[in-house]
Structure formats: C-alpha cells, structure tokens
Amino acid sequence: MEITNPKRILALAAHDRQDDLARFLGALTGTTPEPSTAASATPSLAGTSHVLPLTTSYYTATVPVWLDLVADATDDDEDWAASFLAPEAREVLDALGGVIVVLPVTRGVAAARGLVEQVGRVVREGLGGWGWDGVGLAVGVGAGGGEAEGEAEQGEWEDLCGAAGLEFVRVRGVEEDKGKNEFGEKMGVHRVLEALEANDWDQGDIPSDLEDDFGSLEDGRDDPGSLDFGVDRADFEGLRQAIWGLDTEPRADGDVDSNGGGEARGSGAQDEPLDEATEVEKLESMMRKLQAVRDMSAGLPEEQRKKMAAKAVNEVMKDL
C-alpha cells in the first residue's frame, strides 16, 4: 500500500549544531539536506524540508521532514516551544507523526537539558506525551567517553529524554551500529529507522467543507492557489474586509438597503465605531493561522494544499 498523504517528521537541533542534524539525516535518508538562505542571510537548515523514503512489507511512503534549529538561550527556547503550542499552530502539530531532536553527547547531559526540556514540553503539552500515537526520538551523536563512563552517561541521557517523552538512541554510524546489542535490539540509526517504520504514517484525507458552507467563490474560482498555498490575494482582501466590516462594492444611485435607508454602502458610515485594536488583533491572528497552515502544507501535492487552504479559510471565516 502506498501512503500518498503521510504525516510529517519534525527534526531539529541546537542552532549551532546544524552540521550534526545534516549528517544524521544523511545517514538516515541517504541524502544530505542542503542549507538555504531563503529565511536568513547565512545558509541555514531552519525552515527547510527533506524527505524520508520508507518501504516495509505493509506500505511505502515518502515522509516529509521539516527541519528547525533552536537557540540555546533559555528565553529563546521558551519562545520556540511557545510558538508550537500557540493555537494557530494546532494544525501543524496535528500533522506530525514524528519528532526527532539531535543532541551532541560530547557536550554532556547538562548542556542539552534546556533543549530537551523545551522539546519535551511540546511533546507533552502539544502532542500528548507517551500517549501520542507518533514517534518521539532523541538522537545522541558524537564520540562519548569510555565503556564504564558511557554506560553511566547513557543512563543519564535515557532519564532526561524519557521525562520529555522521547526515546534516547545513541548513534555512532551506519557501520558502527550494525548488529544488535546484548538485549537483541537494533542500535543507532538502524533503531531509529525501525521505530519510524513501525509508526502509522497515514493521516488520510484532510476534510474541507468550504464548498458546503460557501459554494463557489464569487469570482467563479473554487480552487485559488496563486500563492503556493491555495489562497490568492483577492481572498485575503475579502477576509480583511470581513474583519473590518468594510464593503467597497459600489451601488447604483437610488439603491436602498434592506431597511429602506438610502445610504450607500461605500460611504463608510457605521452604526458603531470599531475597536481598532481588537480588529487589528483579529487580523494578525488570522494571518498567523494561515501562515502556519501554509508552512505545514509545503511539499504536499497541489490538490492537497488546496484542501488544507480551504479548511483554514473556512475556519477563519467562522471565527469572524
């Protein structure tokens, strides 16, 4: 069975360890992701995407992987977690089937604690912790200490990551981690792949009731998609007007409103003054939600992007 609309993987690392993230994904997927300058002046993996081909006896899927980098300062980490727990990011979390955080074991447990705790906050509060039906993995990379020291450190990593709802997997290399450990378990990148293959990646069709609620759009298009998202500028303007209570459609002389009055709709007269601060906040919230859905739909087939866009616009209009 081919899964045509798989859930996503969020893969991340500390902001100064993107090389670790790239090398791990290269070992896992067979291709190394390339940094981009689209979102920053310097090449970065943050905001880019990659793919993980999965083939088992039961299914085949090409799973999109979203990449992100997290600043190691506490305040910035908290902002990162808060952005994923914000209401407008709910659909992003709903699309996730896996979370992978790459950690350099050479820095020790204490140095990684802040990052792990912030990722754990998203896993627990946003995804459901150990009750989540996805895969949460913390991948330790880099050379560790001796055998005795390594066993003690392994226990510390497992405790820290377990409290965050993540399974800790020590990765040394594809060749180094071949075979199984003393418990008969796969190791390293092979264990990561095993955990990912065992997951249910099928998220089915994303429902859209836009046509049921609104019918065809007034301009005759029922599938706007000129912004690589499924919503064009005219739709954004329509939403803006709905929020601000504006209607700029001209009326012929002599037309009257439904109450018998003769005031033209384009005159700008209103029964009550608008609370501009509240309306601006509504507009900003709407744009954040649409942007979150746009980011989430990156890499999807065009038809699927349009379905997600329609659902997002529908929900925004209902909120108005």
N, C-alpha and C positions, 0 to 999 in steps of 0.2 A: 504494500500500500504506500502510495506517495502522499505525504502530508504537504499540501500546497500552501497552507497558511499557518506555519508554525509559530509558537510563542518565541519570545526573544531571550537572549542572554545579555545581561549587563556585566561587562568585565572592566575592572578598574584597578588602579594602583595609586600610590602616592605621586604627587605632581612631579617629583624629581626622579621617579623610577619608571619612566615610560619605556626605557630600554628593556627592563625586566618584563614588562607587560608584552612588549612586541616579541621578545624571544620566546616567551611561554606560548603565546598564541601561534607563533610559527611552528613550534613543536607539536601543538595540539591539532592545528588545522592543516599543516603542510605548506602554508603560505604566510609570509610575514606582513602584517599591516604596515602601511606607509603613513607617516605623519602628514598633516595638511596645514596650510597657512590660511585656510578659509576663515577660521574663527580667531586667529591670533597672528601677531607679527612674526613669531617664530614657529617653525614646524612643530606641531603637537598632535598627539593621538586623540586628545579630548574632543568629543563631538563627532568623531569619525565612526565608521562602521566596518565590519568584517563579516565573514560567513564561516560557518562550521558545517561541512557536509557530514551527515550521519547516515549510515546504512547498516541495518540489522536484518535479522530473519523476518521481522514483522513490519518494518517500514523503511522508507527512505525520506530524508528531509534535508533541506539546506537552511540551517537555522541562522538568522541574522544575529550578529553580535554587536551590541552598542558599546563603545569604548569611552571611558571617562577617567580623568585624573583628579585627585582630591588633594587640596593643600594640606600640609601637615600642621598648620597652626590651629589651635582648638576652636577659635571663633569661626574660621573658615570652614572647618569640618562640620561644625554645627549648622552653618548656612547650607552646606551641601546636603546634609540629611534633611533639613527643613524643606528644601526645595523639592525633594522626592516625596515628602509627606504632606505637601500642600494639596488642597482639594483639587486644584486644576491639573495635578499630576496623577490623579487616580487612575485614569485610563492607561497611563504609562506603566504603572505598577501592575494593572490587570493583564497587560500584555507580556509580562515577564514569566519565563519558565525556568530561569536560572540566574544566579548571581555568583560571580567569581571575583575574589579580591586577591591580587598577587602581592606577596609580602617578602621582603628580603630577610632571611633568617640571620644573616650576618649582623644585622643591627640589634638583634635581640628582641625579646618579648616586650620589654618596657617601651621601646621606641615605636612599636607598631600598635600599642594599646589604643591610642586615640583613634586611629583609622579603623581598627577592627570594631571598636565600640560604636562608632558612627554608622558603619555598615550594618552592624547588628541592630541598631535602632530602627533602620529602615526595614530589615528583615522581620523583626518582631512586631513593630507597630504598623508597618505598611503591608506586609505580606503574610503575617500570621505565624512567624517563628517556625518551630518544629512541626506545627500543624499545617504549614504551607505545602501544597502539592507540587512544589518546584524543587530545584536543586540549589543548595547554598554551599559553596566551597571556598575555603581559604587555602591558597596555594603558596607554600613556602619555597623560595628559590634561593640559590647561592650556596656556597660551601659552609658547613657547620663545624662544630668542634669535634673532639674525639668521640669514641664509641660511648663511654660512660657519660660524658658531658652531653652527648647527643641524645641519649635516652631521657635524661632529666629534662633537657630543653624541649624535647618532643612532648613530654607530659604537660609542660607549661603552655606550649602552643595549643595543645588539644583542649586544655581547660579554658583558655582565653577565647578561643574560637567557638567552642561548644556553648559557652554562655551567650554568644552572639547568634546562635542558631546556625553555625557554619561547621562543616566537617573540615578538619585540617588535613591536608595532603602534602607531604614533603616531596618535592620534585627535584631530582638531581640531573636527569637527562633521559632521553628515549632509550639509549643503550644501557645506561647505568641502572635503570629501573625495570629492566626486563625480568621476567620470572615473578615469583611470589614471595611474600615474607613468611615468617615462621607460623603465621596463623592461616596460611593458604590464601591470602588476599593479594590481589594485584597491587602494584606500587606506582607511585609517581604519576606521570602523565597517562599511563595505562589505566590507573584507578580513576583519574578524572574523566577519561573518555568512557569508562564503564558506567560511572554514575550518570553521565549525561545521556548515554544511550538507553539507560533504564527509565528515563523520565518520559512522561506523556507530553509530547510537544504540540499536539493538535488542539488548536483553540477554536476550530470550527469557523463558521461564517460570522462576521460582525453584523448584528442586526441593524437595519435602518428603517425607520418608519417615517422618513421625511415626506415621501410621496403620499402616504396615507393622511398626514396632517396638513400638508400644504398643496398637494397636487403638483402640477408642473410650475416651474418658476414663471414669473410674469413675462419675462423676455423670451420664453419659449425654450429655454435650455433646462434640462433636468440633470445635467452632469457637468457643472462648471469645474474646470480643472486647470486654469491658466497659471496658477501659482505653484505648480508641482505639489498641490495639496488637495485640490478638489473644490476650492472656493475662490472665485475671482474678485476683482476689486469692486465690481458692482454689488456683490453680495455683502462685502464688508461695509460699503456705504449704506446699504439697506439696514444692516444691523445697527450702524451708528445712528441713523435716523430714528430707528425704533427706540433706541435708548434715550435719545434727546427729545423725543416727542415731536420731531420735525416732519413736515410733509411739504416738499417743494413742488409738487405736481401742480402745474398751472390749471386754472379753471376759466371757463368762458364767462364773459360778462353776463350778469344776470343769474348765474347759478347760485343756488342757496344750499345751505347744509340741511341735514336731516331734521333739524329742529326749526327750520323755517327762517333762520337768520340769513343775512346777505353777506356776511364777512367771508372773504376769500381765505382759503387755507394757506396760501402763500404769504399772508400779511404778517405772520409771526405772532399774532395775538394769542394769548393763552389765558385760561381761566385762573390758573395759579402759577406763581413763579416757580421755576425749577430750583431745586437744591443742587447747585452745580457741583459741589464737592462729592455728593453722593453719586451723581450721574457719571462723573469722571471716574470714580472708583469702579462703577459697574462696567464702564468701557474697558478699563485696564484689566479687570478680572476676565472679561470676555476674551480679550486679546491673548492673555496668558494661557487660557484654556485652549484656544485654537492653536497657539504656537506649540503647546505640549503635544497635542494630537498630531500636528504636522511633523514634529520631530519623531514621534513614535511610528508614524506611517512611512518613514523614509525606508526605501528598499522594497516596499510592497509593490505588487503589480498595480497598474493604474486603476483597474476596476475596484480593487480592494481599498486603495487610497480614497477613492470617491465615496465608497460606502462609509468609511470612517469619518470623512469630512461631513457627509450628510448628517450622520448621527450627532457630531459635535455641534453643527449649526442648529440642528433641531433642539438640542438640549439648551443651548444659549438662548434661543428664542422663547422657549418655555420659561426660562428664568426671568425673562423680561416681563 
